[in-house]
Amino acid sequence: MASDELIWTILDKSFCSFKNKATDQHMCTNPMNVDGQCRMVFCPLANSKYSTVVEKKGRLYLCIKTPERMHLPSKMWEKILISDNYQQALKDIDYHLQWWDHQKINRVKKRFTKLYLVLRRMRQIRSKVQHKIKTVNRAVEKRLEKREKRAEQVARIEHTIERELLERLRNGVYGDLYKKKIKQDEKKKETEQEDEIEVELEAASDDDEDAFYPDSLNKFEIEEENEQDIEDIYADLEAASDDDNTSVASFGSTASQADMEDLLRDLQDADIKKRKREQARSNTKKIRYNYESEYERVSSSSTQQH
């Protein structure tokens, strides 16, 4: 259009708020500029037919400007959302700009590629752990270091005083104070142990009398009952052997040598079992006596305390 050249001559020769003058060339800061250079081909104000890509809230939009909408400033730019897929987005650009010049289409694709890479890089950085950088006040840091040193010195003095006091207590500088403390601790431990034993014995006394004694006592009683028959047999054999020598002689003459050996072996086994039973009875009596004496001692100490 004729107005495009007129607009460009005004902007190029006179003032433009988006123009940024550099040493080599002028740059354009207009967000709709497709390349960023201040030239008539790239100027969005001096071209009635223009297209570019912009980014808003992480999404890319294809913006198209046509002469048919120049009389409507609010609807001058048509915004089309581009797909997040790169290949599909290029197809969308080709579809909406299919009757445009190839150079303009390539410029739009280049701008879209740059913005696409920028957004992808932003997502990668956002997904990683970010380290916050904070300024450090050197005066505050020095003040804290001095306080820390003073605190360490005070703590060191306290430790030395504590060690010195303990050493004096052990050496007997303060008299029997240290020994009295040890004796009090020992008495306290003894009373705690006696209380625990008393509680256990009271709980055991509520149950049956057999539950107070260990399982070995019941075991010995069962063995005594079961082995009573063996004792009777052993007594009968001894009585039979003491009746008269004639019966034994006659029995030896009639019995075989193997039967005599079996009989002697049985007698020896019975003698061994009898000794074991006597040993078990003595052990049982000792255990009973120890438990009863312990129970009497604890009960007497508890009555004295009350």
Summary of the structure (lengths in Angstrom):
residues: 306
radius of gyration: 55.8
end to end distance: 118.5
largest distance: 162.0
contacts: 676
relative contact order: 0.04
helix: 69%
strand: 8%
